[in-house]
Amino acid sequence: MSASSFESLERFKRSDEERYNFMESLVDKNQGLISQLKIANADLSHEITSRRTLQDKVQDAEARLKETQESAASKCFALCLIDGDGYLFDDNLIKQGAVGGSEAAHRLLDSIKRHVQHHEGSMTWKVLVRVYANLEGLLTKYSYIGYHEEGSSLRQFVAGFTQSQPFFDYVDAGQGKERADHKIREQFDLFIDNIQCKHILLGIAHDNGYVPTLDAYKNNPTIASRISLLKPVIKGREYHGLPFEVASFDSVFRKEDLPHDRPSYTKPTRAAPPPKQGRLSPPLPFRKRAWNKDMVTRNPLYPGPVYLNKDNQRVDEDLGTPSEKATTNLISLLRTTKLCNDFQLRGGCENPQCQYAHEPMLDGEELIAFALTARKTPCGGGSKCRSKLCVLGHQCPYSPNCTRRNTCYFKKLHYVDPTIDHEHVDAPTNGTSPTGYDRPMGPMDHW
């Protein structure tokens, strides 16, 4: 074989090797692409599954959000927070006791609905009302300034107010100015960010101490538009310039502040009554100080002595026990006639516009039964009272066998020793007490 043939053969061999290597590289690349395609297909399948799962979750979330929104929309409410130490209800409503409390709740509900409808354009929400007050302080204040009917009816008024509406509460916040303030601030902070709370009315504008709480929202138009202030008797100076709308509920609250001074009291002379016929029951002498018919008829039971126990706590004198007949007859009378307590027990009535009956004039057992009825209302001064004119109770009438425990109005006086030790000789007779308490004198509604 010639040299040229060998050279040709070598060229063919090199060409075949190059072709083989090229084909081998193509096969390797193809295998790589096939592997990548399998991975891409797997990823695509996973993404499709994930997308469908996410889509299902989104649809479920949207359905639950819609349900939540519908539920929230159906349970929206307006909130009214009132500082009851500064916003006092109308005197005529308080005098009516539980009936007046119910009427006050209905008037307040109507007023809130009208205000919110005017402000928001519609009113289909529930209305929540919280009144926080120092109840004992109010009782003392009413007694001190001589608002006896309001003082004696306040607890019944509070009960009627709370019971008449399912979302209305009149809460005794306890003694101390900051008690009610703290409650209202915390309630406001709780509800202001609640999306279901569409509007908040605040009865706080008498007290500048609430202004810092409102300052945080005065420059936020969205929140500020949800807040209204109830018009107070005397507006705090720092409230001027705040952007909140003011609502006036004159049919519910007092239009003037309470007087700061107590009235002077001059005990009137009780004239001897004309002869009566058909008395409820014959008078019987059973009081310790040897009462007889003439004495009881011509003289009031009060002023009387003020007795103290060994701990210098006031205790009530034992008036004896009237007969069952006298008690029954008195109960029957009080169901149809509201007797004037001043006239019956203190010997006369100063009020020329008195709405309570002065007849029949009680004496004997009926007068004692009426006095015992008055003692079923606790005195605001408690065992510290030293007024000779006080007709209210200074110890639990059911003690030591009282079963009412913490619900008893006399629960703070359950541990007063009822044993008389001595008489307080400096007791005032002008209706006031050295402790700053005066006696509420309203109609007895215990029966």
C-alpha positions in Angstrom: 0.0 0.0 0.0 1.3 3.3 -0.9 2.0 6.2 1.4 -0.9 8.2 0.1 -3.3 5.3 0.9 -2.1 5.3 4.5 -2.6 8.9 4.9 -6.2 8.6 3.5 -6.9 5.8 5.9 -5.7 7.9 8.9 -7.9 10.8 7.8 -10.9 8.5 7.7 -10.1 7.2 11.2 -9.8 10.8 12.6 -13.0 11.7 10.8 -14.9 8.7 12.3 -13.6 9.5 15.8 -14.7 13.1 15.6 -18.1 12.0 14.3 -18.4 9.5 17.2 -17.4 12.1 19.8 -19.9 14.6 18.4 -22.7 12.0 18.5 -21.7 11.0 22.0 -21.9 14.7 23.1 -25.3 15.1 21.5 -26.6 12.0 23.4 -25.2 13.4 26.7 -26.8 16.8 26.1 -30.1 15.2 25.2 -30.1 13.1 28.4 -29.4 16.3 30.4 -32.3 18.1 28.7 -34.6 15.1 29.4 -33.6 15.3 33.1 -34.2 19.1 33.2 -37.6 18.6 31.5 -38.6 16.0 34.1 -37.7 18.4 36.9 -39.5 21.3 35.2 -42.6 19.1 34.7 -42.4 18.2 38.4 -42.1 21.8 39.4 -44.9 22.8 37.2 -47.1 20.1 38.7 -46.2 21.3 42.2 -46.9 24.9 41.3 -50.3 24.0 39.8 -51.2 22.0 43.0 -50.0 24.9 45.2 -51.9 27.5 43.2 -55.1 25.5 43.4 -54.5 25.0 47.2 -53.8 28.7 47.7 -56.9 29.5 45.6 -59.0 27.3 47.7 -57.6 29.0 50.9 -58.2 32.4 49.4 -61.8 31.6 48.6 -62.3 30.1 52.0 -60.8 33.2 53.7 -62.9 35.5 51.6 -66.0 33.6 52.6 -65.1 33.7 56.2 -64.2 37.4 56.0 -67.6 38.1 54.4 -69.3 36.1 57.1 -67.3 38.0 59.8 -68.1 41.3 58.3 -71.8 40.5 58.1 -71.8 39.3 61.7 -69.9 42.4 62.8 -72.2 44.6 60.9 -75.2 43.0 62.6 -73.7 43.5 66.1 -72.6 47.1 65.8 -73.3 49.4 68.8 -73.1 52.9 70.1 -71.6 53.4 73.5 -72.4 56.1 76.1 -70.1 56.5 79.1 -71.3 58.9 81.8 -69.6 60.2 84.9 -72.5 60.1 87.3 -70.9 62.4 89.8 -71.0 65.3 87.4 -74.1 64.4 85.3 -77.0 64.1 87.7 -80.3 62.9 86.5 -83.4 65.1 86.6 -84.7 65.5 90.2 -88.3 64.6 89.2 -87.1 61.3 87.8 -85.1 60.4 90.9 -88.0 61.2 93.2 -90.0 58.5 91.4 -87.6 55.8 92.4 -87.6 52.7 90.3 -90.3 54.1 88.0 -88.3 57.2 87.4 -85.1 55.1 86.8 -86.9 53.2 84.1 -88.3 56.4 82.5 -84.8 57.9 82.6 -83.4 54.9 80.8 -86.0 55.1 78.1 -85.5 58.9 77.6 -81.7 58.4 77.4 -82.1 55.6 74.9 -84.4 57.7 72.7 -82.0 60.7 72.9 -79.0 58.7 72.0 -80.7 57.1 69.0 -81.8 60.5 67.7 -78.4 62.0 68.1 -76.6 59.1 66.4 -79.1 59.0 63.6 -78.6 62.7 63.0 -74.8 62.3 63.1 -74.4 59.0 61.2 -77.5 59.1 58.9 -79.0 55.9 60.2 -79.4 54.1 63.6 -79.9 50.4 63.6 -77.3 49.6 66.3 -77.6 48.5 69.9 -77.0 51.1 72.6 -74.7 50.4 75.5 -74.8 52.8 78.5 -72.4 52.8 81.5 -72.9 55.3 84.3 -70.2 55.3 86.9 -70.7 57.2 90.2 -69.9 57.3 93.9 -73.3 56.4 95.1 -72.6 56.9 98.8 -71.2 60.3 98.0 -74.3 61.3 96.1 -76.5 60.1 98.9 -74.5 62.2 101.3 -74.6 65.2 99.0 -78.4 65.1 98.6 -78.8 64.7 102.3 -76.4 67.6 103.1 -78.2 70.1 100.9 -81.7 69.0 102.0 -82.8 67.1 98.9 -84.4 64.4 101.0 -86.7 62.9 98.5 -83.9 62.4 96.0 -81.7 60.9 98.6 -84.3 58.4 99.8 -85.2 57.3 96.3 -81.8 57.2 94.7 -81.1 53.5 95.2 -84.5 52.5 93.8 -83.9 54.9 90.9 -80.5 53.2 90.1 -82.2 49.7 90.2 -85.0 50.8 87.9 -82.5 52.4 85.5 -80.3 49.2 85.3 -83.2 46.8 85.0 -85.2 48.5 82.3 -82.7 48.1 79.5 -80.5 45.0 78.8 -77.4 47.0 78.0 -77.8 49.8 80.6 -75.8 49.7 83.8 -75.6 52.2 86.7 -72.4 51.2 88.5 -71.4 52.2 92.0 -67.7 52.9 91.5 -67.0 53.4 95.2 -65.8 56.3 97.2 -63.2 58.7 95.9 -63.2 61.0 92.9 -60.8 59.0 90.7 -62.9 55.8 90.9 -65.4 56.7 88.3 -62.7 58.6 86.2 -60.5 55.5 86.0 -63.4 53.3 85.0 -64.5 55.6 82.2 -60.9 56.1 80.8 -60.3 52.3 80.7 -63.7 51.7 79.0 -63.0 54.4 76.5 -59.5 53.0 75.7 -61.1 49.5 75.3 -63.8 50.5 72.8 -62.3 53.3 70.8 -60.4 50.8 68.5 -63.3 48.4 68.3 -64.7 48.4 64.7 -68.1 47.4 66.0 -68.3 50.4 68.2 -69.5 53.0 65.7 -70.0 56.0 68.0 -69.1 57.0 71.6 -70.9 59.6 73.6 -69.0 60.8 76.7 -70.6 62.5 79.7 -67.3 63.9 81.0 -67.1 67.5 79.9 -67.5 68.9 83.4 -64.1 67.6 84.4 -60.9 68.9 82.8 -59.1 65.7 84.0 -60.5 63.8 80.9 -59.0 66.3 78.4 -55.6 64.5 78.0 -57.5 61.3 77.1 -59.3 63.1 74.2 -56.2 65.1 73.1 -54.8 61.9 71.4 -57.7 61.9 69.0 -58.6 65.5 68.3 -56.3 65.6 65.2 -57.6 62.3 63.8 -60.7 63.2 61.8 -61.8 59.5 61.4 -61.8 58.8 65.1 -62.9 62.3 66.2 -66.0 62.0 64.1 -67.0 59.0 66.2 -66.9 60.9 69.5 -69.6 63.2 70.9 -69.7 65.0 74.3 -72.8 65.3 76.4 -73.4 68.9 77.4 -72.6 69.4 81.1 -74.2 72.0 83.5 -70.8 73.7 83.7 -68.3 73.0 80.9 -64.6 72.6 81.8 -62.5 75.4 80.5 -60.1 73.1 78.6 -62.8 71.6 76.5 -63.2 74.8 74.4 -61.8 74.3 71.0 -62.0 70.5 70.9 -63.5 69.3 67.6 -66.1 66.9 69.1 -69.8 67.4 68.5 -71.9 68.3 71.6 -75.2 66.6 72.4 -77.8 68.1 74.8 -80.1 65.7 76.6 -82.2 68.2 78.7 -85.0 65.8 79.3 -82.7 63.4 81.1 -80.2 65.4 83.2 -80.4 68.3 85.5 -80.0 71.7 83.8 -78.5 73.4 86.9 -75.8 72.3 89.3 -76.8 71.3 92.9 -76.6 74.0 95.5 -73.4 74.0 97.6 -74.9 75.0 100.9 -77.5 73.2 103.0 -80.7 75.0 103.8 -81.5 76.3 107.2 -84.1 74.3 109.1 -86.5 75.7 111.6 -88.6 73.1 113.2 -92.3 74.1 112.8 -94.8 73.8 115.6 -97.2 70.9 115.2 -100.7 71.9 116.2 -103.0 69.5 118.0 -105.2 67.7 115.5 -108.9 67.8 115.6 -110.7 64.7 117.1 -110.6 61.8 114.6 -113.0 59.0 114.1 -112.3 55.6 112.7 -108.6 55.4 113.6 -106.6 52.6 112.1 -106.2 51.0 115.5 -106.3 52.2 119.1 -103.0 53.8 120.3 -101.1 51.8 122.9 -98.3 53.0 125.2 -95.2 50.9 124.6 -92.3 53.3 124.1 -89.6 53.5 126.8 -90.1 57.2 127.4 -93.7 56.5 128.6 -95.6 57.7 125.6 -99.3 58.1 125.9 -102.0 59.1 123.4 -101.9 62.8 124.1 -98.1 63.0 123.9 -97.8 61.1 120.7 -100.6 62.9 119.0 -99.5 66.4 120.0 -95.7 66.0 119.7 -93.5 64.4 117.0 -91.3 61.4 117.6 -88.3 63.6 116.5 -86.2 65.2 117.7 -85.3 62.5 120.1 -82.3 61.3 122.1 -79.3 60.0 120.4 -78.0 56.8 122.0 -74.5 55.4 121.7 -73.0 52.1 122.5 -69.7 51.6 124.3 -67.8 52.2 121.1 -69.5 55.6 120.6 -71.5 54.2 117.6 -75.0 55.3 117.3 -77.7 52.7 118.0 -81.5 53.1 117.5 -83.7 53.2 120.5 -86.1 50.3 120.9 -89.5 51.6 120.0 -91.2 48.3 120.8 -93.3 46.1 118.4 -96.6 47.4 117.1 -99.4 44.9 116.9 -100.0 42.9 113.8 -103.2 44.7 113.1 -101.5 48.1 113.3 -98.8 47.0 110.9 -101.2 45.4 108.5 -103.4 48.5 108.5 -100.3 50.8 107.9 -99.2 48.6 105.0 -102.6 48.9 103.5 -102.6 52.6 103.9 -99.2 53.1 102.4 -100.2 51.1 99.3 -102.7 53.9 98.4 -101.3 56.9 100.2 -97.8 58.3 100.3 -97.5 60.1 103.6 -95.3 63.0 104.2 -92.5 61.9 106.5 -91.6 65.4 107.7 -95.2 66.0 108.8 -95.6 62.6 110.5 -92.3 62.1 112.2 -90.8 65.6 112.6 -93.9 67.4 113.5 -94.5 69.6 110.5 -93.8 70.2 106.8 -92.1 73.3 105.5 -92.8 72.6 101.8 -95.8 74.6 100.6 -95.8 72.5 97.4 -95.5 69.2 99.2 -96.8 66.3 97.1 -97.3 63.9 99.9 -100.4 63.4 102.1 -100.6 65.0 105.6 -103.7 63.0 106.5 -104.5 60.9 108.2 -102.2 62.0 111.1 -100.8 58.8 112.6 -100.4 58.3 116.3 -99.9 55.4 118.8 -99.0 52.1 117.2 -99.4 53.4 113.6 -96.9 56.2 114.2 -94.4 53.7 115.7 -94.9 51.3 112.8 -94.3 54.2 110.4 -91.1 55.1 112.3 -89.9 51.5 112.1 -90.6 51.6 108.4 -88.4 54.7 108.0 -85.6 52.8 109.8 -85.5 50.3 107.0 -83.6 52.9 105.0 -80.0 53.2 106.1 -78.7 56.5 107.3 -75.9 58.0 105.1 -74.0 58.9 108.2 -74.2 55.4 109.6 -73.0 54.9 113.1 -71.4 58.4 113.1 -74.7 60.2 112.8 -75.5 62.5 115.7 -78.6 64.2 114.5 -81.7 64.2 116.8 -83.9 64.6 113.8 -82.6 61.6 111.9 -85.4 59.1 111.4 -83.4 56.6 109.3 -81.8 53.3 110.5 -78.3 53.2 112.1 -78.2 49.4 112.5 -79.7 46.5 110.5 -83.3 46.0 111.5 -82.9 42.2 110.9 -79.6 41.9 112.8 -78.2 39.5 114.2 -80.3 37.2 112.1 -80.0 39.0 108.7 -79.8 36.5 105.8 -79.2 39.1 103.1 -75.4 39.3 103.7 -73.7 41.4 101.0 -77.0 42.4 99.4 -78.2 44.1 102.6 -78.2 47.9 102.6 -77.0 47.7 106.2 -74.1 45.4 105.5 -71.6 48.0 106.8 -73.5 48.2 110.0 -73.9 44.5 110.8 -71.2 44.6 113.4 -72.5 47.5 115.4 -73.2 46.5 119.0 -76.9 47.4 119.6 -76.5 47.7 123.3 -77.1 51.3 124.5 -74.3 52.5 126.8 -75.0 56.3 127.1 -76.8 59.2 125.5 -75.1 61.8 123.3 -75.8 65.1 125.0 -74.7 67.6 122.3 -76.8 66.3 119.5 -78.0 69.1 117.2 -81.7 69.6 116.7 -81.5 71.6 113.4 -81.4 68.6 111.1 -77.6 68.6 110.7 -74.9 66.3 112.0 -71.4 67.1 113.2 -70.1 64.6 110.7 -71.5 66.6 107.8 -74.4 64.3 107.2 -78.1 65.2 107.1 -81.0 62.9 106.9 -82.9 62.0 103.7 -86.6 62.4 104.3 -88.6 60.9 101.5 -91.8 58.7 101.3 -91.4 55.2 102.6 -91.7 52.7 99.8 -90.6 49.5 101.6 -94.0 47.9 101.8 
